[in-house]
C-alpha cells in the first residue's frame, strides 16, 4: 500500500503567497504546503503526491489550485474557512480522490476549471452531475 500522508498541494502561488500560506499553516500546526512545479504539471497527481519530478514541458495556467490529499473532511472544511480569512487569492479547492489521483494534473486542472465555470454560470447553484 502507498504512502497515505496528508498533503496540501498548491498550484500557481507566487513565492510570497506560498510563504504566507505556509505561515498560516504553521499558525495552526499544519505542515507546509507542497508546491506543484510547472514541470510536474503533466504528471499524474499520484506521482506529484509522491514527490516525483519531471523535466517535461512546463504547464502554464493563471488558475490557483489547492488540492487536499488524505486530509479528513472536517480538516478540509476548517482549512477552507480559515483560508478565506487570510487575504490570499481564492483558489479552486479540490479533494484528491482515488479516481483523480490517477489523472495527469493538467487534465484535472482543466476539469476543475470547467466544473467551476459551470457552477458559477448556474444562477440557481444547482449541483447536477
C-alpha positions in Angstrom: 0.0 0.0 0.0 1.3 3.5 -0.9 2.2 6.3 1.5 -1.0 7.9 2.8 0.5 11.0 4.3 -1.7 14.1 4.4 -0.6 16.8 2.0 -1.8 20.2 0.8 -0.7 20.6 -2.8 -0.8 24.1 -4.3 -0.6 25.3 -7.9 0.4 28.7 -9.2 1.1 30.5 -6.0 3.8 33.1 -6.1 6.8 32.7 -3.8 5.4 35.4 -1.5 1.9 33.8 -1.5 3.4 30.4 -0.8 5.4 31.8 2.1 2.3 33.5 3.5 0.3 30.2 3.1 3.0 28.3 4.9 3.0 30.8 7.8 -0.8 30.4 8.1 -0.4 26.6 8.1 2.3 26.9 10.8 0.0 29.0 12.9 -2.5 26.1 13.1 0.2 23.4 13.5 -0.1 22.0 9.9 2.9 21.1 7.7 3.9 23.4 4.9 2.1 23.1 1.6 3.7 21.3 -1.3 4.0 23.4 -4.5 3.4 21.7 -7.8 6.1 22.9 -10.1 5.3 23.8 -13.7 7.5 20.8 -14.9 5.3 18.5 -12.8 2.1 19.8 -14.4 1.7 16.8 -16.8 2.5 14.1 -14.2 -0.3 12.1 -12.6 -1.5 13.6 -9.4 -0.3 10.4 -7.5 3.3 10.9 -8.8 3.2 14.6 -7.7 2.0 13.4 -4.2 4.9 11.1 -4.0 7.3 13.9 -4.9 8.4 12.7 -8.3 10.0 15.3 -10.5 9.7 15.7 -14.3 11.6 17.5 -16.9 8.6 17.5 -19.2 7.1 20.5 -20.9 6.1 23.1 -18.2 2.4 23.7 -17.7 1.2 27.2 -17.5 -2.1 28.4 -16.1 -3.2 31.5 -14.3 -5.6 29.5 -12.1 -4.6 28.9 -8.5 -5.5 25.4 -7.1 -5.3 23.8 -3.6 -5.6 20.0 -3.6 -6.3 18.2 -0.3 -4.8 14.8 -0.2 -5.6 12.4 2.7 -7.0 15.3 4.8 -10.1 14.4 6.9 -13.3 16.2 5.7 -13.5 18.2 9.0 -10.0 19.4 8.4 -10.8 20.4 4.8 -13.8 22.5 5.9 -11.7 24.1 8.6 -8.9 25.0 6.2 -11.2 26.4 3.5 -12.9 28.6 6.1 -9.6 29.6 7.6 -8.0 30.5 4.2 -11.0 32.7 3.4 -9.9 35.0 6.3 -6.3 35.4 5.1 -6.5 37.7 2.2 -4.7 35.2 -0.1 -6.1 34.9 -3.6 -9.0 32.5 -3.8 -8.1 29.2 -5.5 -10.1 26.3 -6.8 -10.3 23.8 -4.0 -10.4 20.1 -4.7 -10.0 16.8 -2.8 -7.7 14.2 -4.4 -9.9 11.1 -4.8 -8.9 7.5 -5.7 -10.1 8.4 -9.2 -8.4 11.8 -9.6 -5.1 10.6 -8.2 -4.7 8.7 -11.5 -5.2 11.8 -13.7 -2.5 13.9 -15.1 -2.6 17.2 -13.2 -3.1 19.2 -16.4 -6.3 17.2 -17.2 -7.5 17.5 -13.6 -6.9 21.3 -13.7 -8.9 21.6 -17.0 -11.7 19.6 -15.4 -11.7 21.7 -12.3 -11.9 24.9 -14.3 -14.8 23.6 -16.4 -16.6 22.5 -13.3 -16.1 25.9 -11.5 -17.2 27.8 -14.6 -20.3 25.6 -14.9 -21.1 26.1 -11.2 -20.6 29.9 -11.4 -22.7 30.1 -14.6 -25.7 28.4 -12.9 -27.6 31.2 -11.0 -29.6 28.6 -9.1 -26.4 27.0 -7.9 -27.8 23.5 -8.5 -25.3 20.7 -8.5 -26.5 18.3 -11.1 -24.0 15.8 -12.4 
